[in-house]
Amino acid sequence: MNMDLVIHSVYIVAAILFIMGLKNLSKVKTARRGNLLAALGMLLAVAITLLDQQVLNYQWILIGIVVGAFIGTLFASLVQMTAMPQLVALFNGFGGLASSLVACSELLRTWPSTGTFVLVSVVISTFIGILTFTGSLIAFGKLQSLVKQQPITYVLQKTLNLLIFIAIVVLSVWISISPTNLNLYWVVAGLSALLGILLVLPIGGADMPVVISLLNSYSGVAAAMTGFVLMNNVLIVAGSLVGAAGLILTQIMCKAMNRSLTNVAFGTFGKVDPSAEKKDQEYTQVKSCGAEEVAMMMDGAQLVVIVPGYGMAVARAQHAVRELEKILEDKGVVVKYAIHPVAGRMPGHMNVLLAEADVPYDKLYEMDQINSEFDQADVALVIGANDVTNPVARNEKGSPIYGMPILNVDKAKSVVVIKRSLSPGFAGIKNPLFEDDKTYLFYSDAKKAIEEVSQELKS
């Protein structure tokens, strides 16, 4: 049998599995299957590529597989769901770095006789890959509170970014014309690293999910360009799929958060009105409550809308929430879940957690579906969500979340917010909802609070 035919046939099968996996990832019910299909496609692609390239020494490859498998298993076992956005940011960054390193190694292997097409592909892969790596590190740092979460802006920020980008383009053209000067390549790599940092620094923590999604798209583009460097069809297809899917997701998230895609791409948003920052951040009219009061509110309710947020993820309270839902339904209460597109700092975060607790999919309502029902809700139970319920997004132009669509929990007849403290959300601003006359703060760990309410309802 013709070996080339076998190799290309397996590549086609792998590409089909990638597409099927991506399609299945679009829905919570089929996401697990989609992940497995895509992983199988990648396994086939890697295996057949090793045969295609006729590797003579597999020692280092096997060492890499063992080390990578160990690190991957460690992350999968130890990283909490609450830290998943940070992990995704790192994965994006290392994906971009891997693409640029492979492209770089091919350049060093073939230099100075590298063809123009390969040379251009190497430069583009290096530019996007390194930019993705350093930008992802800053995104990780902001999510992990290692870097200041508030926007870091400075004078002539846009001008400096533009000048660096122009310099990269000019040097890239110079490399194509004069491929014997390898030092120009290292300058491009360094400027790309600097630009990645400068593009993400001025973006505030509340908008970091959008940035992570865009960086994911960049990592795919870098992989596709490396595919052109190696003339590897499956890498081109896989990279293009990731790039396109990431860009579409970014556009969806921009719409959900009322942001401009061009502003996200060029790091030109995130600046906060100084007058807004000086406003009083202290709470003076907050009413607290306990499990007994919350149970009394819910016991006579007809509709309860549960709004899960980052606090639920931190406390791993999804199973306790599911139990509460069952108890309320046994009492004839209708229970619905209101899901904000970026609740929990990452799209689908809440859906995954609730699916883990076997919450029926038909009880999960997207923001556009549920917002019109809040004024009919007897109780809106907010579990650790903050920015996605903050009314200032509607009317305070100086706010970093101004214009972001939110869940209209303040329209419910009563609002119960479960939080450990009055600390601000990821945007770092005060939430007037907490001082609303019909809002009650239940200070507690989310899981413990839900379990106490469930016990009160039972008794």
Phi, psi and omega in degrees: 000140180295119183296322179299321179296319179297314182299312182290329176294318178294322176300319179295318178298316179298317179297320178296320178295322176300314182294316179296320179297315179297319178298316180290332179290347183285349180230143182299320184299326186250006185298319181298316178297318179299319179297318180293319179297316179295321178296320178296318177301318179293322178299314178298317182297316181294315183298313183287332177294321178296325177286321183296320184277359177051057181294130182270331181230111183266004186302307183291327178296316179296321177298317178298319179297315181295313180297314180297318179296321180295313180296317180297317178296321179298314179299313183298328183275324190258331184286126179285158177301330180293336180261008183298321177301319177298319181295319178298319178300316179295318179299318176302313182297314181291330174298315177296319180296318180299317180298315181292325179292320178296316179298319180297317181297324178293323178296314181294329180289323186258347183293140009264010183265019181297133179291157183298317181298313179295320181298315179297318179297321178298314182297316180295317179298318179295314180302306184289320182295314180292318177301317179297319182296307183291323177296321179292324177297320178293319178298317176300315181298321179292317179293327182268004180063026174272338176239147180309125184286333179289155179302134177254104183243164182204167182293140179060032181301310182296321181297315180297315178300318180295318180296320178296317180297316179298319179298320179296317180297313181299314180295324179296318177295320179299318179298319181296324181280321182236075185290355181280344182266092184287338181298330179298325180297317181292328176294318177300317179298316180294316179294325178296318178298317180295317181296322178301319179293313184292333180286330185264331182305318184280007181260129183287161182301325182297335182259005185297327177303322179294319181296317180299318179297319180292320178295327175299318177297317179301318181298324177294317179298318178299319179295319179298318179294325176293329175299321177292325178298316183270354185057044181251111187296319185292328177290323176297315181295312182297315179297319179295320178297314179296316180298314181292315181297319179296321180292319178296316179297319178299318179296319178297317181291323177300318178295319181294331182252006179057048178245161178265132180297322179294324178292322178294316183296324185253012173059043184247019176229167181121349180288134183254142177298119182304325180296328179288326180292334183276351182295153182301124180260003181274149177260134183238344186232044182268133177255129180258163179209175179234185183298323182296316179295319180296318179298321179295319178299317185282331185299325181257013184277156173258324179226125175241125177253121180264128180246097180282145179218195185299327179298324177294321180294316181300315183277354185051053186264008186298325180288322176295323178295319178299319178295318177299318179302316180297318181297317180295318180294326175297335179268006178087012180271135175277128182241130177229154179248130178258119185247117175277144184306327183239024176297134182085012175076000181207140180302134177082000183302310182292322179301317181295315181297315181290325176296325177299329180268012178064031173288128181303138183298329183286355175267352180268120183243131175289163186306314182295332181281323190264339186302325181286351183260352183297325181289350176261351183283133176285322179221132170252116182260108182262118184252086175079002177277144182226286185300324184284359176239009187277115183297342181296341178298339181273326194226355183253098187297333180280355184284145178293346178251012181301132179090349179285124177300136182234168174280131186277055182295334181291354177272346181290160181293322175221145180234128175243124181246120177264117180213152175289325183203184178267022178298147183289166176284193185293338178284346177074029182234162179288148178246105181300341178304326184292340180259005178294144182301331183261010180258137179235132180263125176252102184279109181184164167297138187300315182296314180297317181297314180297318179296322178293319178296318179299319179296320178295320179294324179294324185272000000 
